[in-house]
Amino acid sequence: MKADVERAYGELTKAVSEALLPGGYRRSGNTFRARNGDNWKLINLQRSTKSTKASVLFTANLGVFLARLAEFDAATFGRAPKVPLASDCHLRVRLGELDDPATERWWILDRETQLTEVTLQVTQRLETEAVPLLDKYSADEHLRDLWLSGRSPGLTKVQRLRYLAVCCQP
């Protein structure tokens, strides 16, 4: 059974890679990255620690990394990544939270799963919701405007205010 679940997850990941390729996303493991100038757009398929030999639970993390903040991050955290991870991003949200910020969406692959349906659902949502969101907020001024509105997905209020003070004034 484990081989079937792993094969299904591999097929899903390959389908995601193919769906994101036209947008300039390149795959590294379960992470897909694209550039917008010096900034990064990131989609990461995260497996749950609750996954078992018989089932894989996963979600999609979305992120934007602003190059203008890399130097500040280096001074604050001791490093500035050349290629960011989801945890390095200045905007962090899960695909399922786009429906309702109070809930997370985890998909499951197991012996009952219709792989085609899950793959279609995930790839369509990435193409129609995630990619446009990442395209928009990977521009410094759009992320700044979001932060100025008081919202900061994936950041604390203090982080949002610090980033605004450091580099992103209108």
C-alpha positions in Angstrom: 0.0 0.0 0.0 2.8 2.4 0.8 4.2 2.2 -2.7 0.7 3.1 -4.1 0.3 6.1 -1.8 3.9 7.3 -2.6 3.3 6.8 -6.3 0.1 8.8 -6.2 1.8 11.6 -4.3 4.6 11.6 -6.8 2.1 11.8 -9.7 0.3 14.7 -8.0 3.6 16.5 -7.4 4.5 16.0 -11.1 1.1 17.3 -12.2 1.6 20.4 -10.0 5.0 21.0 -11.5 3.6 20.7 -15.1 0.8 23.1 -14.2 3.1 25.7 -12.7 5.8 25.5 -15.4 4.2 28.1 -17.8 4.3 30.6 -14.9 8.1 30.2 -14.6 8.0 28.0 -11.5 10.8 25.5 -11.1 10.6 22.5 -8.9 13.0 21.5 -6.1 11.6 18.6 -4.1 8.1 19.6 -3.0 8.8 23.3 -3.5 8.1 25.4 -6.6 9.7 28.8 -7.0 9.5 31.6 -9.6 11.1 35.0 -9.7 9.5 38.4 -10.1 12.5 40.6 -10.6 14.6 40.1 -7.5 11.6 38.8 -5.5 10.5 35.2 -5.1 7.1 33.5 -5.4 6.9 30.1 -3.7 4.5 27.2 -3.5 5.4 24.3 -1.1 3.5 21.0 -0.8 3.8 20.2 2.8 3.2 16.6 4.0 1.6 16.3 7.4 3.4 14.5 10.3 0.1 12.6 10.5 0.8 10.9 7.2 1.2 7.1 7.4 2.1 4.2 5.2 -1.5 4.0 4.1 -2.2 7.7 3.6 -0.5 11.0 2.8 -2.0 14.3 4.1 -0.8 17.4 2.5 -1.4 21.1 2.2 -0.1 23.9 -0.1 1.9 26.7 1.5 2.2 30.0 -0.5 4.8 32.6 0.0 6.4 35.8 -1.2 10.0 36.8 -0.4 11.0 40.4 -1.0 14.7 40.9 -1.9 14.6 44.4 -0.4 14.2 42.8 3.0 16.9 40.2 2.6 19.6 42.4 4.1 17.4 43.3 7.1 16.6 39.6 7.6 20.3 38.8 7.5 21.0 41.4 10.2 18.0 40.2 12.3 18.2 36.5 11.8 21.8 36.0 10.9 21.3 34.9 7.4 19.7 36.0 4.1 18.7 33.1 1.9 19.7 33.1 -1.7 16.8 30.7 -2.4 14.1 31.2 0.3 12.1 28.5 2.1 8.5 28.9 2.9 9.5 29.9 6.4 11.6 32.8 5.1 8.8 34.4 3.2 7.3 37.8 4.0 3.9 36.7 3.0 2.8 33.3 4.2 -0.6 31.7 3.7 -2.0 28.3 3.0 -4.1 27.6 -0.1 -7.0 26.5 2.0 -7.0 29.7 4.0 -7.9 31.7 0.9 -11.5 30.3 1.4 -11.6 30.9 5.1 -8.6 32.3 7.0 -9.8 30.5 10.1 -9.5 27.1 8.6 -6.7 25.1 6.9 -7.3 22.7 4.1 -5.5 19.4 4.0 -5.9 16.9 1.2 -5.6 13.2 1.7 -4.3 10.5 -0.6 -5.2 7.0 0.4 -6.8 3.9 -1.2 -10.2 5.6 -1.4 -8.9 8.7 -3.1 -9.7 9.5 -6.7 -6.3 10.8 -7.6 -7.5 12.5 -10.8 -10.1 14.5 -8.8 -7.6 15.6 -6.1 -5.0 16.5 -8.7 -7.4 18.5 -10.7 -8.7 20.3 -7.6 -5.2 21.2 -6.4 -3.8 22.2 -9.8 -6.9 24.4 -10.6 -6.8 26.2 -7.3 -3.1 26.8 -7.7 -3.5 28.2 -11.2 -6.6 30.3 -10.5 -6.1 31.4 -6.9 -2.5 30.9 -5.8 -0.5 32.1 -8.8 -2.5 35.3 -9.2 -2.2 36.1 -5.5 1.6 35.5 -5.6 1.9 37.5 -8.8 0.2 40.4 -7.2 2.0 40.4 -3.9 5.5 39.7 -5.3 5.6 43.4 -6.3 7.0 45.4 -3.4 4.3 48.1 -3.5 1.4 45.6 -3.4 2.7 43.8 -0.4 3.4 47.2 1.2 -0.2 48.3 0.6 -1.5 45.0 2.1 0.6 45.6 5.2 -0.5 49.3 5.4 -4.1 48.0 5.4 -3.3 46.2 8.6 -3.2 42.7 7.2 -0.1 40.5 7.2 -0.7 36.9 6.4 1.9 34.7 8.1 3.4 37.6 10.1 2.8 39.1 13.5 1.8 42.7 13.9 5.3 43.5 15.1 6.9 41.9 12.1 4.5 43.8 9.7 5.3 47.1 11.3 9.1 46.4 11.4 9.1 45.5 7.7 7.1 48.6 6.9 9.5 50.8 8.9 12.6 49.2 7.3 11.9 49.5 3.6 8.5 49.8 2.4 7.2 53.3 2.9 5.2 54.8 0.1 
